[in-house]
Amino acid sequence: MEVVIKAEKLSKAFGDFIATNAISFEVYKGEIFGFLGANGAGKTTAIRMLCGLSKPSSGEATIAGFDIYRETESIKKNIGYMSQKFSLYEDLTVAENLRFYGGIYGLGRKELKEASEAVIKNLGLEQERKKLVSSLPLGWKQKLAFSVAIMHEPKLVFLDEPTGGVDPVTRRQFWDLIHQAAARGITVFVTTHYMDEAEYCDRISMMVDGEMKALDTPRNLKKQFGVDSMDAVFYEMARGAKRSD
Ligand SMILES: Nc1ncnc2c1ncn2[C@@H]1O[C@H](COP(=O)(O)OP(=O)(O)OP(=O)(O)O)[C@@H](O)[C@H]1O
């Protein structure tokens, strides 16, 4: 299996406080990897290091084979990123947003046109292409934002609570898009607070107080804890946590 993320004892301290404490794990090509943990568990800090945005205090990691200390430019070209706070330009149309971001990702004219058409068709936005993004429902904006984040076919996409605030049906549709991307070989690294979503991941890791306390398939984790839902696994893991953010 091709390793897309490899982290070894990756740590980040802010003064005396260790936000992320010696986490080690691997994520494979095309895998949907859930990165769970209560607020303040250290997820965002870890993602920032993996994207090459923040220098670790210690430890090693590679993303698509590139070193997170020395090859951050190559990492940026090979990843996509979307968070709940990531917003498209509300005062640009759907088509203009696609053109704008495609340009930033360095797509050529022909590639950009093809990729934009593919997104519009896949999301069924043919009638909306000339509408301002501000006029779209939140769920559509999120689906569009995700599609934009993978327009350049990155090896890996980071999704930081991508579905916050939308209803279960729309979340389900969003996850269909995630599965499509993974089936094309894009690795998906996703944080969520929704435990129904955790069930859709191939493997789940659980961060507690900066440490990675569990890493397995949802099925094995439920078995390990003798419970029948990811909700119960999460509760069992998080209830001993000291941090409350
Ligand atoms: N720049 C910083 N300086 C000091 N402390 C920080 C800094 N960034 C994060 N922290 C602390 O590190 C801990 C982990 O924060 P982090 O944002 O990584 O958690 P998280 O798991 O992503 O939580 P959330 O789900 O709320 O985003 C928190 O206690 C936070 O206050």
The ligand as a Tripos MOL2 file, in Angstrom:
@<TRIPOS>MOLECULE
LIG
   31    33     1     0     0
SMALL
NO_CHARGES

@<TRIPOS>ATOM
      1 N1         -0.6900   29.2230   19.0750 N.pl3     1 LIG1
      2 C1         -1.0090   28.6380   20.2320 C.ar      1 LIG1
      3 N2         -0.4930   29.0530   21.4020 N.ar      1 LIG1
      4 C2         -0.8190   28.4570   22.5690 C.ar      1 LIG1
      5 N3         -1.6680   27.4200   22.6900 N.ar      1 LIG1
      6 C3         -2.2380   26.9640   21.5540 C.ar      1 LIG1
      7 C4         -1.9440   27.5460   20.2750 C.ar      1 LIG1
      8 N4         -2.6520   26.8550   19.3340 N.ar      1 LIG1
      9 C5         -3.3580   25.9120   19.9990 C.ar      1 LIG1
     10 N5         -3.1110   25.9730   21.3270 N.ar      1 LIG1
     11 C6         -3.6720   25.0920   22.3530 C.3       1 LIG1
     12 O1         -3.4030   23.7490   21.9950 O.3       1 LIG1
     13 C7         -4.5030   22.9080   22.3240 C.3       1 LIG1
     14 C8         -4.9190   22.1350   21.1090 C.3       1 LIG1
     15 O2         -5.5540   23.0290   20.1850 O.3       1 LIG1
     16 P1         -6.0990   22.5640   18.7680 P.3       1 LIG1
     17 O3         -6.6790   23.7640   18.1170 O.co2     1 LIG1
     18 O4         -5.0420   21.8150   18.0440 O.co2     1 LIG1
     19 O5         -7.2450   21.5530   19.1900 O.3       1 LIG1
     20 P2         -8.3560   20.8780   18.2980 P.3       1 LIG1
     21 O6         -8.3290   19.4320   18.6550 O.co2     1 LIG1
     22 O7         -8.1860   21.2380   16.8870 O.co2     1 LIG1
     23 O8         -9.6850   21.5220   18.8520 O.3       1 LIG1
     24 P3        -10.9670   22.0950   18.0540 P.3       1 LIG1
     25 O9        -11.8010   20.9090   17.7300 O.co2     1 LIG1
     26 O10       -11.5820   22.9970   19.0850 O.co2     1 LIG1
     27 O11       -10.4610   22.8420   16.8570 O.co2     1 LIG1
     28 C9         -5.5990   23.8210   22.8870 C.3       1 LIG1
     29 O12        -5.5690   23.7330   24.3030 O.3       1 LIG1
     30 C10        -5.1960   25.1970   22.4070 C.3       1 LIG1
     31 O13        -5.6190   26.1870   23.3220 O.3       1 LIG1
@<TRIPOS>BOND
     1     1     2 1
     2     2     3 ar
     3     2     7 ar
     4     3     4 ar
     5     4     5 ar
     6     5     6 ar
     7     6     7 ar
     8     6    10 ar
     9     7     8 ar
    10     8     9 ar
    11     9    10 ar
    12    10    11 1
    13    11    12 1
    14    11    30 1
    15    12    13 1
    16    13    14 1
    17    13    28 1
    18    14    15 1
    19    15    16 1
    20    16    17 2
    21    16    18 1
    22    16    19 1
    23    19    20 1
    24    20    21 2
    25    20    22 1
    26    20    23 1
    27    23    24 1
    28    24    25 2
    29    24    26 1
    30    24    27 1
    31    28    29 1
    32    28    30 1
    33    30    31 1
@<TRIPOS>SUBSTRUCTURE
     1 LIG1         1 GROUP 0 **** ****
